[in-house]
Structure formats: structure tokens, C-alpha cells
Amino acid sequence: METYIDEYSAYLVVERGSSPLTISAYEKDLQEYCEYLQKKRGIDALEQVTREDIVAYESVLLKRFAVSSIERKISAIKGFHRFLVRDNYVTHDPAQAIPLPKKPQRLPDVLTIDQVSTMLDAMDTATPRSLRDATIVEVLYGCGLRVSELVGLDLSRVNFEEGIVRVVGKGSKERVVPLSGMARKRLEEYLASGRPELIPPYASPCAAVFLNARGRRLSRQSVHAIVQKAGMLIGVKDLYPHTLRHSFATHMLEGGADLRAIQEMLGHSDISTTQIYTHVHLSTMRSQYLAAHPRAY
């Protein structure tokens, strides 16, 4: 069996161009698999392997590893058996009908509307820096931006007359996001009286909306720190910018917004990515039903 693993590794190098890390991981996975077949199933030739043997091995893996690790291991086994048939080392592929394990769908963390309102109302705006920080949190939530989109936002892409910001998202794709309400009010205030105070006399001009103490573009790490500090105002540890984006989408859906409109605002290329928020919405509705309905027991 070791010889076949070596042959498969060579195939991955020459024909698939797999990375050394991938090959090393697959070799280890397959060595463990073959050891199980020999010691636990009494199999000494790969021609003898059945679908039941692989299912039994998968059940062992489920007790020891996370789904993501099992997915890689089963993928290695499926590719290995497919290779053995292709190169005529065996006559059948017992792994062909073995599905890859599905990762459990993890619902995104979201804040409640009350939590967001309390946090934003509690943020200080007395100094240029605190005004900048409050504006950042307001815009992240008010526009549903990714942190990379926020720090990459330039002055030329903010249009108060039309009430929009032009955002450059993943894959350098530009999209238009509405800017209104408190997010617009905070941003106008920051650009008028906060941002100018953050530019030192010696600093060269910078196109970025959000600046650091040196008058340069703010970093992603700084935004993370600002959001985490804001979260502490409502007792939420480790609040992340993406949680504000998730909250934006969930609250929009709860407010009656069309899923396609939310997809456009978030910059999702596939509607299935946006549909995760319907699950969050249903989860919220269920908890509210259980708490409020007189016969929900």
C-alpha cells in the first residue's frame, strides 16, 4: 500500500501540480487510512476495500476530528481510489459514492437593534479622534461595509448630493451603497470638523476618508481596535467589524428589505451567500414567537 501512496504522490506532483504542503497532508492522511484498513479491517490489498470499509473509517474520523479536517481526509481517499482505477492498479472504486461531509452552517453573529442603538448613542464625539471613531462604527453599520472597503474609501467616492458612496469591494468590483440617516450625518460632521484636525502641518495630501494620527490612511487593525472598544460600551467582548455588517443585513431583512437589494448593497456575487441572513431572520422570529406566544410551550 505504501508503494501506491508514493505513486499517487508522484501523480499529484507531475500531473496536478499540487503544493508540497498539500501532498504532505495527503500522504499522512492516506498512511493513516491504510493503517486502519490493515489493523482494524484485516485488509492487505486495496482491491479488497469496500464502500463499507470507508464508511466505517469515516465514522472513526467523526469522533476525532472537525468536519473541515474530515473533508480533506475523505477527499484524499476519494482521489486516491480514483487514481488507482485510472492507472489500472485496481478494478473498482469503492469511494466513488462516498459523499464529502457537509460543514454545519454557522449563523453569523449579530447585534440586536437595541444593542446597536445603545452603542452608537454612547460613543463620544467631543474630539476629532473620537468623532472619527464614532463615524467609522456608524458607517460600518449604516452601509454594511467590509473593513477593507471602509479603509479603502476615498473622498472622491463620497457623494452627499446623491446620498451614496462608491465602494470598491472584492475583485476590485465597484458598487453603489446608499448613505443616509445617522451615517450620513456623522460623516458630514467628521469631514467638516474632525478629519481636518487629524492632518498634521507636515503631512502630504491623502485621499482617504479615514485618517490616522499622522494624516495617513487608517489601517484595518486600527478599525478592529476601534470597533472592539465600541463593543465594550454594551458589554460585548471581541466585537468585530464584520458583525456590524451582519447586523446591517439582518436588520434590513427584518425591516422588510428585498433580499436582492441586500445582495447588491453587500456586494455578494451569489444570492446564496446573502440567503444566510434569511436563516438568521427565521431564528430571530422563532425566538420571539417562543417568548411571546401564549401557547408556545
N, C-alpha and C positions, 0 to 999 in steps of 0.2 A: 504493500500500500504506500510505503514511503516513496518508492520509485514513481508511482503515479502522481503523487503530490509534487515531486520535483518536475515531472513532465508538464504538469498543469502550470506551475510557477514559470517555467520557460515560455509556455504559451502566452501567459499574461504579459511577460516582458516583451516578447517579439511581436506578437500579433495584436495585443490590446494596448500596449504602451502604458501599462499600469505603473503607478509610482512605487518606489521601494517600500514605503510605509504600508500601502495597500497590500502588496504582495506578502510582506512580513506578517500582517494581520491575518490574511487568508491562510497562510501556511500554518500558523498557530491554531487557527480555527479547525482546519482540516486534520491536523495531527490529533487534536482532542477528539474530534469526531471519529476518526479511525480507531483510536484507542478505546473509545466507548463500544464500537462495533465488535472489537476483538474480545474485550474483557467482560462486557455485560450482555452481549447478544451472541457470543460464540461464533462470530463471522470472521473468516480469514481470507475471503476473496470477495472483491467488490461486486462480482456477478451475482452473489448471493443476497445482496441488500434488497429489502422490500420497502414499500411505502410505509408499512407499519413500523419498521425499524427506525425510520427517520422521524415519524410522528412520536415514537417513544423517546427518542433523543431530544426532540423539541420540548416535550413535557418536562424533561430533566432541566433543560435550559431555563424554562419559565420559573423554576424555583430558585434560580441562582442569579439571573441577570435581568437588567432592564430591557424593555421591549426594543429600544434602539440597538442594543448590543446583539440581541437575538436576531433581529432583522438582518444585520450584517453576517452573522454566522450562517443563517439559513441561506442567504444569498450566495455565500461562498460554497455551500454544499450543493445548491442547485446548479451553479456554474461548473462545479467540479464534475458532477454526473453528466451534465450536458456535453462537456468536453470529452469524457470517456466514451460516450456513444459516438460522438462525431469522429473521433480517431480510431474507432473500432476496437477499443480495449474491452468493452462490454457490449451486450446486445440490447439492453433496455435501460430506460431512465426512470428509476423509482421516485425521483424527486420532482418529476415534471408537474404533477398535480398538487404539489405541496404549496399552499399559498404563503406569502410572506406575512408575518404577524402584523396586525394593524396597531399603530400607535394610538393610545387613548387620546381622544380630543380634549385638550385642556382649554377651558374657557379663560379668556383674558381677564385679568384683574381690572375692576372698575371702581371708581368712587361713586357715591350717591350724589344726587344733585345738591342736597343739603351740605354734604361734606365739601364739595367744590365751592359753593357759595360762601360758606363759613371761612374756608381757607383764603379765598381771594379777598374777601372783605377784611380779613385780619392782617393782610400784608401791608407793611409800612411803605409809604411813598414820599417820605419827607426829604430824602436826599436823592441826588442824581442816580447813585448806585442802587438804592432801594426801589426807586421808581423804575429803573431798568429791569430789576428782578421781578417786580410785580407785573410789568408789561410782558416779560417772557412767559410767565406762567399763564397769564390771561390769553396770550396769542396761541400758545400751545393748545390750550383747551378750546379757545374760541374758534380756531381754524383747523384743529385736528392735524397739526403738522408733525412730521418726524423731527427729531432733534437735529439731524443733518440738514434738513430743509430750513429750519429756523436759523441755524448759524450761517447757512449759505445765502440767506435772504439779503438782497442788496436794496439800497434806497430807490433805485430806478424801477424796481419791481413792485413798489407800493403805490397804488393809485387810489387816493382818498375820494377823488371826484366820482369814480365809478364804484367805489366801495369794494375793491378787490386787491388781492396780492397774487402775483405770478410766481409760482413755486417751481423750482427745478427738483424733481424727485428722482426715483430710481431709474437707472438707464438714461440719465440726462433728459428725461421727458418733462416738458413744461406743462403745468396745468394751472387753471384759474380757480382760486378759492375765495369765497365771499368774506369780506371783512366788515363787520358791523357791530353794533352794541358796545359793550364794555371793552372788547378787544380793540375796536377802532378808537374809542375814547382814550384808552390808556396809551395806545401807540402814538396818537396825535400829541398827547401831553408829553410823552417821553421824547419824541423827536423835536419838540419845541423847546423844552426846558431841561431835559435830562441828558440826552446824547451830547449836545454842545459842551456841557460841563465835563464830560468824560474825555474830551480831546485835549491832551497836553499841548502847550505852545509849540513844542519842538516836533510834534507828530506830523507825518506826511498824511495827505488825504486818504481816507479809507472809504470804500463803497458800502461796507457792511452796515446793516441797520443796528445790530447789537455789538457794542464795543467793550473791550476790557479796559483796565486802568491805564494802559499805555496807548489807548486810542486805536487799537488793532482789533481785528475780528475776534469775537469771543469763541472759545473752544467748546467742543462737545462736553468735555469733562467739567468745565465750569457750569454749563447748563444743568448737568446732572446734579452738581452740588447745590445749585440754586433751588431746583425742584425738591430735592431731599429736605432742605431746610424749610421750604414751604410746607411740606408734608408734616413736619413736626408740630406745626401750628394746630393741627387737628389730631395729633397723636398717631399719625401714620408713619411708621418707620420705613425707610428704604422706598420712598415714593419715586417712581421713575417717569421720565418724560412720556414714555410710550403708554403709561397708564392713563395719562391725560388724553392721549389720542384715542385710546379705547373708550374712555368715558365720553368723549365728544361723540363718537359714533353711536354708542349705546343710548345716550340721551337724545340724540337726533332721531333715532328709530322709535324710541318711546314717545317722542313728541309728534310722531306721525310722518316723518320724512320718508320719501321713497327710497328703497334700497339702491336703485340705480344712481340716484342723486348722491347718496352717501358714498357709493363706489367712486364716482367722479371726484368728489371732494377729497377722498383719501388717496386717490391716485392708484387704486388697485387695478391691475390689468385684467384680472379674472373676477367675475362676480362671486365665485365660490369662496374667495378669500373674505369678501365682505359678509357673506352669509353667516359667518361665525357669530356675528352680532345678533342675529335672529335667535340663536340659542341662548345668548345672554339675556335677551329681552324675554324669552319664554321662561327662563329660570327666574327672572325677577317677578314676572306675572304670577308664577306658581307660588313663590314665597309670599306674595301679597295676598293671594287667594287663601292660602292656608292660615294666614294671620287674621284675615278679616271675615271670611265666610262662616256663618253660624253653624253650618253642618259639615265643615271641612275637618272632620276628625275621624 
